């Protein structure tokens, strides 16, 4: 199974740590983990995981969406890391074009508002949110309650 981590602008500190944490959890559960992001987000991930212990491959987020639209690439789970509207749009686009199960990881100062926005605009999405900016632990605790990510994959 394949899991995609969609990372937008990395201005909120918790994004990189949470992405690596989820990547580690997914890899331990047998997923191939791919990270699609903006150049800055991808570079932060590569610096934090130079031996690719958590993330197996990286791609530019626009190129990834183009490949999904053309039908040359797809995944089973798509995790959208959302702290502003563009994250909602990225996940919504992937969810509309892909067979994947969309999962929104919503954080930042506007997390509650954005979680409602993503719920209203992305079909079949599972939303996990917390008003987390610097401290990832409250959101990590919510993520830990989902013990098997494979259980969310569409049949």
C-alpha distance (Angstrom), angle and dihedral (degrees) to the residues before:
residue distance angle dihedral
X1 . . .
X2 3.79 . .
X3 3.79 130.0 .
X4 3.79 125.5 -165.7
X5 3.79 124.0 -154.0
X6 3.83 111.0 -156.9
X7 3.81 111.0 -157.9
X8 3.77 125.0 -174.6
X9 3.78 128.2 -176.8
X10 3.83 108.7 -19.6
X11 3.81 96.8 -140.8
X12 3.83 93.6 121.0
X13 3.83 108.0 73.5
X14 3.82 97.6 -142.2
X15 3.82 94.1 63.6
X16 3.81 98.6 78.9
X17 3.80 95.4 43.6
X18 3.79 93.2 47.3
X19 3.80 92.4 46.4
X20 3.80 91.1 52.3
X21 3.81 90.6 45.9
X22 3.80 92.9 51.5
X23 3.81 90.0 43.8
X24 3.80 89.5 54.6
X25 3.81 92.4 48.2
X26 3.81 92.8 47.4
X27 3.79 93.6 47.3
X28 3.82 90.5 50.5
X29 3.82 87.5 54.1
X30 3.80 91.9 53.8
X31 3.80 101.4 -98.0
X32 3.78 124.5 140.8
X33 3.82 101.7 -128.2
X34 3.80 121.0 -147.4
X35 3.79 124.1 -177.5
X36 3.81 120.1 -151.2
X37 3.76 115.8 -176.0
X38 3.74 151.3 131.2
X39 3.80 113.9 -68.4
X40 3.82 92.4 -100.8
X41 3.81 93.8 48.2
X42 3.81 92.2 48.1
X43 3.80 92.2 48.1
X44 3.82 91.7 51.5
X45 3.79 90.1 51.3
X46 3.80 93.0 48.0
X47 3.80 91.6 50.5
X48 3.82 91.5 48.7
X49 3.83 93.3 46.2
X50 3.83 106.2 32.0
X51 3.82 94.8 158.1
X52 3.83 92.6 48.6
X53 3.78 91.5 -119.7
X54 3.81 91.5 151.6
X55 3.79 108.1 17.1
X56 3.80 119.5 47.5
X57 3.79 100.6 -167.9
X58 3.79 142.2 4.9
X59 3.78 133.5 -147.2
X60 3.79 136.9 173.8
X61 3.81 108.2 -95.8
X62 3.82 94.7 -127.6
X63 3.82 91.7 49.6
X64 3.80 89.8 48.7
X65 3.81 92.7 52.8
X66 3.81 89.5 47.4
X67 3.83 90.4 53.1
X68 3.81 91.4 49.1
X69 3.82 90.4 48.9
X70 3.82 90.5 51.4
X71 3.80 91.3 48.5
X72 3.82 94.4 -119.9
X73 3.80 95.0 114.7
X74 3.79 136.4 30.8
X75 3.80 140.7 157.8
X76 3.80 139.2 -155.9
X77 3.82 98.1 -128.7
X78 3.81 127.4 27.4
X79 3.81 116.9 -164.4
X80 3.80 113.7 -163.2
X81 3.80 113.7 -161.0
X82 3.79 102.1 -151.2
X83 3.78 130.7 -171.2
X84 3.81 99.0 139.5
X85 3.81 140.0 21.1
X86 3.80 95.3 -83.8
X87 3.81 89.6 64.2
X88 3.80 90.0 55.8
X89 3.80 89.2 51.3
X90 3.81 93.5 49.2
X91 3.79 93.6 50.5
X92 3.80 92.6 41.9
X93 3.80 91.1 52.7
X94 3.80 93.4 48.6
X95 3.81 91.3 45.7
X96 3.82 91.2 51.8
X97 3.82 94.4 47.9
X98 3.79 101.1 35.8
X99 3.79 138.4 65.4
X100 3.82 88.2 -133.9
X101 3.78 128.7 118.2
X102 3.84 107.3 -113.3
X103 3.79 119.3 -134.3
X104 3.80 120.4 -175.8
X105 3.80 118.8 -152.1
X106 3.81 101.3 -166.5
X107 3.80 121.8 -170.8
X108 3.79 142.2 148.3
X109 3.78 133.3 72.9
X110 3.82 93.8 -52.2
X111 3.82 95.6 44.5
X112 3.80 97.2 124.7
X113 3.81 93.7 50.1
X114 3.82 92.4 44.5
X115 3.81 91.8 48.0
X116 3.81 89.1 58.0
X117 3.81 90.6 46.9
X118 3.80 93.4 52.0
X119 3.82 92.0 45.6
X120 3.81 89.9 54.0
X121 3.80 96.2 44.9
X122 3.83 107.9 36.0
X123 3.81 117.6 65.5
X124 3.79 116.2 -133.1
X125 3.79 95.0 2.7
X126 3.78 123.9 157.6
X127 3.80 109.4 -146.8
X128 3.79 125.3 -154.5
X129 3.79 113.0 179.4
X130 3.77 142.9 170.5
X131 3.81 134.2 163.5
X132 3.81 90.1 -110.4
X133 3.80 122.6 151.6
X134 3.81 107.8 148.0
X135 3.80 104.0 3.5
X136 3.83 114.5 63.2
X137 3.83 96.1 -177.7
X138 3.85 99.4 92.1
X139 3.81 90.7 52.1
X140 3.82 91.6 42.3
X141 3.81 89.1 56.2
X142 3.81 89.8 54.9
X143 3.81 91.1 48.0
X144 3.80 90.8 50.4
X145 3.81 90.2 60.5
X146 3.81 87.9 70.2
X147 3.77 100.1 73.6
X148 3.81 100.5 177.6
X149 3.80 118.9 35.1
X150 3.81 91.3 -173.3
X151 3.82 88.7 68.8
X152 3.82 88.1 69.8
X153 3.80 95.3 56.3
X154 3.80 112.7 113.3
X155 3.81 111.5 -108.1
